[in-house]
Amino acid sequence: MVEAHLGPLSGRDRVCLRGQRLSCPGEIFEIFLPVLYSGRINELLQLSDDVTGLSLSGSAEEQAYRQPLTIRRVGWFERTWRMANRVHRAFRRLTVKQRARVGLSLWGAFFDLPGAYRITTQFRWRLTYLQWIELCDRLNDEDVEQIRLHIANFALPPHFHILLRAGGAEQGAIRATLDSLKRQLFQNFTCVVLDADGKGGPAFDAEMALGGVGLNSCVVTQPRMSAWLAHLNAALAGQQEWVMMLSPGDVLPAHALYWFASGALARPDAAVLYSDDDALDAEEKRCEPRFKPDWSLAHMRATNFVGDAATLRGSEVAAAGGISPDDCRYGSYDLLLRVIDAAGDAGELSAAHIPAVLLHRMHVPNASSDQEDSNAAWEQQALRAHLSRNSVAGEVIATLPGCRRVRYALPDEPPLVSIIVPTRDEPAIIRQCVESILAKTTYPRFEILVVDNQSADPEALAYLARIAGQSGIRVLRYDRPFNYSAINNFAVSEARGEILCLLNNDTEVISPDWLEEMAGHLLQPKVGVVGAKLFFPDGRVQHAGDTVGPGGCANHLHSFIGRNDPGYCNRAAVAQELSAVTGACMLVWKSLYQKLGGLDEQHLTVAFNDVDFCLRAREAGYRVVWTPHAELFHHESVSRGKDQSPDKMRRAKREVAYMRKRWKRVMRHDPFYNPNLSYERPDFSLSHAPMVKRPWQI
């Protein structure tokens, strides 16, 4: 049994165990071991009796965090129990089809337990994208046959209008897209090559390539664009008419239109269907996958995370004003926002995500910075128009390439915010927190409620007595055993603000407009909770929102990445909806807090009460938004320490068990964490057994 605990360092998924054998002096062998997301190594190895000099390799940073390596011999019973336990957990988590895909069977578990153990141990390794493709994303002959049978049984097949924006692109890119359309298993579509820029050239050569692509296929040039769009928009009224806009070089896998058609039939209420995508490099190898979350309006405002991998229902497009010449020139971002606006539900009910890679983007060699700037300016213009249609006042600010920040305007008299800060002793910590709020916060209307939970430190008591006399600060006494939920619930009953800010005493304000940023999001329709971006004192990210399920219960996203690291698909740098945010810095409407009964002080006295509250808010129909533009340091657990006493460990296990039982459905699929990603480790690594239902296998 090999055990060790490395620090929770981002980006490390394996280390090397090195050693020698007495029978082979001078020869060093290596065994690579997977490291869990928590930084732990816990693996069974079969080693010969003459092994000596075992050590783990690693960087200097790993060495600084490392606890001693433990290697001990285990007998037959413990070995069998540990292997069986891991295999059993995998069996419970995987579906029958997933087990078959990875080669896990009951026969193997009973008659070849070491082999089954090796299979389940593979789930702890990170996959490269090419490995994932071979394992999870290849169609075999049986798949193709099942797809054809399913298509034959479509009662009312959808019809797709494929619009390819040529815009003077090179012939090779256009031909690559057209060739992929010819290979589609679902052929009920019309393809039109659009030359909206009037540049001619390669677009006209597409006439030769269009033969056999589909019925009524053609090339539309700029002089005919307006008349043709009027005709198309009139033809989109049918319920089974759909529109897909592609860029030159976009390549659809053979089953793409079939999967979109299946989605259209399965979701007759959907106005938008979008999928995951990836890119093709210069050698046409797949790379740069984008496994997307389910729909989030805040995310879509911050960046066009949907991209070209989307189809829009024709009747909804017509209701939203139809396709414009600018859509044919710049893409579908404006059109998608208009469709969502026309649907009237912020996309929550009308936008459906297909968790499969159904589009391969191709780098276009002649794409210039001028083009990119022009497209970015168009998207910002489209976003401003969207905000105007929804009577939302706000400033659109460019951040990373393709990303934006919406700085929402506040009313002339912003709502009063009650900042609730529980504390106990640790005078330096509470002083740092309170002074940073007072010195840096530019929000004009807030009060601070410091809740003292049985402080005994004379210096802390003296500081609390001093600030209690300051304007805008109240010190409340909670003279009962520590219960984080109960402390906050008590303080809320004393709060005067319309908005509550739950704030840990070990936080420190960084960005002066942190409250304006969070309150701006909270003021948007159906937003109930807003979270902030928190950093460790060394500048690395501590919290960029929470995911529920991956990692076993609830875990922070993007932990330990650098402060300016954009994260997975820029998600550490853009506002978005998530399942939960940490209560270390959380904004919530007081009315909603009271309506939901506050934090759960019975089952979740210390941990997960914030996550539970967010999930209850979402269950009640409210949105939970995380923003990276409200920044604070979090000196995590400074005041309470890392007490690992038996009583506290038992309490922690009870709280985890309660969360897993209460939120079992959510933990099977966090809507903002793609099911193709690993649920073993919440770091956006790829899953060995994606939890995706293929429509031809249902």
Secondary structure, DSSP 8 states (H G I E B T S, - for coil): -EEEE----TT--EEEEEEEETTEEEEEEEEEEE--TTSEEEE-----TTEEEEEE---HHHHHH----EE----HHHHHHHHHHHHHHHHHHS-HHHHHHHT--HHHHHH-HHHHHHHHHGGGS---HHHHHHHHS---HHHHHHHHHHHHT-SS--EEEEEEE-TT--HHHHHHHHHHHHT-S---EEEEEEETT---THHHHHHHHTTTT-TT-EEEEGGGHHHHHHHHHHHTTSTTEEEEEE-TT-B--TTHHHHHHHHHHH-TT-SEEEEEEEEE-TT--EEEEE---S--HHHHHHB--STTSEEEEHHHHHHTT---HHHHHH-SHHHHHHHHHHHTSTTTTTEEEEEEEEEEEE--TT--HHHHHHHHHHHHHHHHHHHHHTT--EEEEE-STTBEEEEE---SS---EEEEEEE-S-HHHHHHHHHHHHHH---SSEEEEEEE-S---HHHHHHHHHHTTSTTEEEEE--SS--HHHHHHHHHHH---SEEEEE-TTEEE-STTHHHHHHHHHTSTTEEEEEEEEE-TTS-EEES-EEESTTSSEEESSTT--TT---GGGTTSS-EE-SB--TTEEEEEHHHHHHTTSS-TTT-SSSSHHHHHHHHHHHTT-EEEEEEEEEEEE-TTTTTTT---HHHHHHHHHHHHHHHHHTHHHHH--TTS-TTB-SSSSSS-B-SS-----GGG-
